[in-house]
Structures are given as C-alpha cells and as structure tokens.
Amino acid sequence: MNTDSWLEDTRTSYDTVADSYADLTRHLLDETPEERAVLALFADLVRTPQGGGQVADVGCGTGRITAHLHQLGVDAFGIDLSPGMIEVARRDHPDLRFDVGSMTDLALADASITGLIAWYSLIHVPDDEIRSVFAHFQRVLRPGGPLLLSFHVGDEAQLKTQGYGGRPMKVYVHRRQHAQLMTWLDEAGFGVVSHKTVTSAESRLGGMILARRRTTDPGE
C-alpha cells in the first residue's frame, strides 16, 4: 500500500464530504449510549482530578464530539487536517475553538493540555505513522493526563472510494486490535486504564481505550 500521499488524500477527501459528513453524523451520539458513557467518564477525569484545563479533540471533523464535551463542562477545542471540516465546525459551533492541523505534527506546546481525545480519527493513519502520532500525544499531554481513543476493530485496511452522501473519497480505513494499539501506547509512555469493544451506530465493531500519560518519559 502506497501511503506517501495519505495525508493529502485524507485532507482532500474530507474537504469534499464535509457538509454531507456533518448532516449524516451529527445525531450519532443520540444512538450510542455506551459511547456517551465513555465520554462522560473522560469528562469527569479531566474536570476533577486534573483540575480542569484545555482538552484537545484531535481529528475533530465537524466538531460534534468537541461540542458534546463542552456540554459536559469540558474546556474542549478541536483540531482537524481538513480545512473544509473545520469550516463546517466553526459554522455549526461558533462559540468553540477549531484549528486546522495534523496529528502527525501537533502545533501545541509540551505538556500544555489536560486531556486528549481521538474519536475514530486514527482510522486513516498508516501503521508506520502511529508511533509518531502517539509520541505527539504524549508530548502535549500533562503528566497523568487522560487519553481516550476510539477505533474500528479488525485486522485489515480497506480503500474507501465513496463516502458520505455518495461523494468520492480516497482513504484507507485501518481496523486494528486492542492489543496492537495498547503495545504502541505503552511504548509511547502511556498506561492503559481500561478498554472495551462495543457495537453501535458509531461502528459495527468499535474499540475504546482509556489511557493516561505516565509521569515519566519513555525510557527513563
């Protein structure tokens, strides 16, 4: 699989489907009680033990998870690779902060955020880029800060050529097992708190991993 252009393909694809994506996904959380429960737990972790602070929704798309966290009392902001998705997020949630950026090169200061969430946003990242992404997550999180990942469970990658509203896309969708992601997280300096598999409107087989940044850097 040629992944040299995966970032550009992902950006272009989601620019193309941004409006359709917003229309088709904005109510998914209404149909996913297990995911709402996990998000509520994450919100509790960043509000209370961590004493508040900003939370990054990385790969935020059109901002629905960012907005949901805000409703739960979290000082959340969104980052997404696609300017088109960010434009829709700002339109639909004008009181919240949304920035164009990439999880492969997060423009955030070291230890500057209280929590980080990547909600089905790792699914287009090739295996050989995941370690770098997790290193950025570890760098920008405060020691002890929680990280919440959601992903599609499986063992294969499939090319998606048609997406939301029937519009053209060119992205690989990577499905992964909990064990592989937890190994990468451990190597990056995270300790896994819990993980589970769910079936819902979000994913026919979805995985959730809650982890924390360790208080020492990897290798210390």
Phi and psi in degrees as a GROMACS rama.xvg file:
@    title "Ramachandran Plot"
@    xaxis  label "Phi"
@    yaxis  label "Psi"
@TYPE xy
-84.2493  112.896  ASN-2
-108.772  10.7697  THR-3
-58.8823  -34.2506  ASP-4
-107.99  20.9056  SER-5
-64.3553  -35.2594  TRP-6
-65.6475  -46.7125  LEU-7
-65.4174  -40.0204  GLU-8
-62.3295  -40.8671  ASP-9
-66.3891  -45.0474  THR-10
-60.396  -49.4903  ARG-11
-63.7735  -41.6788  THR-12
-61.6936  -45.2703  SER-13
-78.293  -25.9321  TYR-14
-59.6136  -39.2224  ASP-15
-68.1824  -36.7148  THR-16
-104.411  8.38771  VAL-17
-53.7214  -49.5427  ALA-18
-66.1752  -43.8613  ASP-19
-64.2162  -40.7446  SER-20
-57.8615  -46.931  TYR-21
-59.893  -45.0277  ALA-22
-64.051  -37.9656  ASP-23
-86.6529  -15.6985  LEU-24
-116.151  -8.98582  THR-25
-63.2682  -24.0214  ARG-26
-107.776  9.88474  HIS-27
-60.4806  -36.5884  LEU-28
-64.4612  -24.5069  LEU-29
-63.2677  -24.0282  ASP-30
-105.122  7.8771  GLU-31
-130.028  74.5376  THR-32
-61.662  -35.4933  PRO-33
-65.0568  -39.8615  GLU-34
-67.0198  -38.2265  GLU-35
-62.2457  -37.6326  ARG-36
-65.2219  -41.293  ALA-37
-65.3901  -41.7906  VAL-38
-64.5125  -36.8498  LEU-39
-65.3852  -39.8778  ALA-40
-63.2418  -45.214  LEU-41
-59.5718  -43.2244  PHE-42
-60.5427  -41.2522  ALA-43
-61.3458  -40.2196  ASP-44
-65.2139  -38.8324  LEU-45
-84.7604  -21.9163  VAL-46
-80.482  -42.2766  ARG-47
-101.418  -70.341  THR-48
-60.789  -34.9867  PRO-49
-83.275  -7.61499  GLN-50
73.0508  24.1094  GLY-51
83.9464  -172.359  GLY-52
117.34  170.827  GLY-53
-76.5622  146.768  GLN-54
-125.255  131.453  VAL-55
-97.5262  126.465  ALA-56
-97.7234  99.345  ASP-57
-93.5123  123.152  VAL-58
79.8442  46.3105  GLY-59
-74.2383  -13.6771  CYS-60
60.1114  -130.306  GLY-61
-91.2037  13.0968  THR-62
90.8457  10.689  GLY-63
-68.3404  -36.6322  ARG-64
-74.4615  -38.4706  ILE-65
-55.8351  -47.1496  THR-66
-65.9  -39.2431  ALA-67
-63.3994  -43.8005  HIS-68
-62.2224  -38.5665  LEU-69
-61.1782  -39.7546  HIS-70
-64.6777  -25.2862  GLN-71
-86.863  5.5604  LEU-72
90.5349  17.2733  GLY-73
-97.8188  137.334  VAL-74
-82.1205  77.2322  ASP-75
-101.347  145.647  ALA-76
-135.331  159.41  PHE-77
-114.427  149.272  GLY-78
-132.168  133.772  ILE-79
-147.712  149.004  ASP-80
-67.1611  -30.5282  LEU-81
-92.0661  115.682  SER-82
-59.2295  -32.507  PRO-83
-64.8101  -41.8877  GLY-84
-65.6288  -41.0251  MET-85
-65.2209  -37.9403  ILE-86
-59.6291  -43.6967  GLU-87
-68.2789  -40.2063  VAL-88
-59.811  -44.5641  ALA-89
-66.197  -35.1726  ARG-90
-66.9261  -45.058  ARG-91
-80.2858  -24.3157  ASP-92
-134.089  68.7097  HIS-93
-66.1903  -16.7832  PRO-94
-89.061  -2.7296  ASP-95
-109.265  160.514  LEU-96
-92.3031  131.692  ARG-97
-137.524  131.569  PHE-98
-123.248  144.848  ASP-99
-80.5549  129.179  VAL-100
-175.692  170.837  GLY-101
-120.203  139.655  SER-102
-68.4531  -13.5025  MET-103
-80.7409  -9.71503  THR-104
-157.683  67.5457  ASP-105
-65.1189  124.762  LEU-106
-88.4743  58.4096  ALA-107
-128.045  146.44  LEU-108
-69.7531  156.069  ALA-109
-57.913  136.756  ASP-110
51.724  38.1234  ALA-111
-98.9408  -9.93138  SER-112
-124.062  152.321  ILE-113
-81.8802  -34.5808  THR-114
-151.807  162.288  GLY-115
-142.367  138.574  LEU-116
-129.154  137.194  ILE-117
-127.443  95.0121  ALA-118
-93.8165  100.076  TRP-119
51.9026  31.5999  TYR-120
-107.301  -3.36228  SER-121
-87.9106  -2.94698  LEU-122
-69.9852  -18.1321  ILE-123
-103.257  1.31124  HIS-124
-85.9073  124.171  VAL-125
-63.6978  155.288  PRO-126
-53.9233  -40.4632  ASP-127
-75.4016  -1.85155  ASP-128
-106.446  -10.6553  GLU-129
-64.152  -41.8558  ILE-130
-59.5729  -40.7255  ARG-131
-64.6495  -41.7768  SER-132
-61.8649  -46.1497  VAL-133
-65.7969  -31.7447  PHE-134
-63.8808  -39.1786  ALA-135
-65.9884  -42.3727  HIS-136
-58.4464  -45.3753  PHE-137
-63.4097  -39.324  GLN-138
-65.0551  -42.7989  ARG-139
-84.4052  -18.2443  VAL-140
-80.3259  144.346  LEU-141
-68.5459  150.817  ARG-142
-54.5259  131.966  PRO-143
86.112  -6.72801  GLY-144
-68.6816  142.409  GLY-145
-81.3566  146.956  PRO-146
-124.883  128.171  LEU-147
-118.338  123.027  LEU-148
-114.988  141.936  LEU-149
-129.341  149.065  SER-150
-161.534  166.429  PHE-151
-87.3681  131.002  HIS-152
-87.3832  134.844  VAL-153
162.211  -165.306  GLY-154
-129.242  3.636  ASP-155
-125.485  163.341  GLU-156
-118.231  133.628  ALA-157
-125.771  141.445  GLN-158
-80.1032  125.604  LEU-159
-102.397  117.478  LYS-160
-110.245  -9.95066  THR-161
-138.923  131.459  GLN-162
-125.844  -145.33  GLY-163
-57.2905  125.752  TYR-164
72.2216  15.8217  GLY-165
76.9673  10.6184  GLY-166
-79.8732  153.756  ARG-167
-70.9708  141.493  PRO-168
-139.519  162.604  MET-169
-144.474  82.6779  LYS-170
-139.801  144.503  VAL-171
-87.9936  135.009  TYR-172
-104.308  113.628  VAL-173
-96.4741  124.88  HIS-174
-103.486  136.649  ARG-175
-136.026  160.181  ARG-176
-92.3947  152.611  GLN-177
-54.3692  -45.7009  HIS-178
-59.1411  -41.408  ALA-179
-64.8308  -46.317  GLN-180
-64.3814  -38.3408  LEU-181
-68.0995  -32.7381  MET-182
-64.655  -46.7254  THR-183
-62.0184  -39.4062  TRP-184
-63.913  -43.2703  LEU-185
-59.5876  -44.4522  ASP-186
-62.903  -30.0834  GLU-187
-85.9115  -5.16089  ALA-188
100.676  26.7958  GLY-189
-114.15  146.218  PHE-190
-108.262  126.756  GLY-191
-76.509  130.399  VAL-192
-92.09  -45.3995  VAL-193
-160.817  160.79  SER-194
-154.141  154.29  HIS-195
-157.325  163.353  LYS-196
-116.308  137.258  THR-197
-133.585  157.812  VAL-198
-122.204  125.341  THR-199
-161.295  -173.922  SER-200
-65.6318  -23.1728  ALA-201
-72.5547  -40.0732  GLU-202
-158.844  138.005  SER-203
-65.0096  -25.2206  ARG-204
-150.494  98.1682  LEU-205
-112.589  147.13  GLY-206
-111.951  146.138  GLY-207
-127.993  129.352  MET-208
-128.357  125.745  ILE-209
-108.509  125.511  LEU-210
-135.607  170.814  ALA-211
-130.931  143.922  ARG-212
-67.1747  129.101  ARG-213
-65.9855  159.209  ARG-214
-82.3928  -7.32726  THR-215
-121.453  151.33  THR-216
-73.1563  154.145  ASP-217
-54.8586  134.899  PRO-218
92.3435  -11.1329  GLY-219
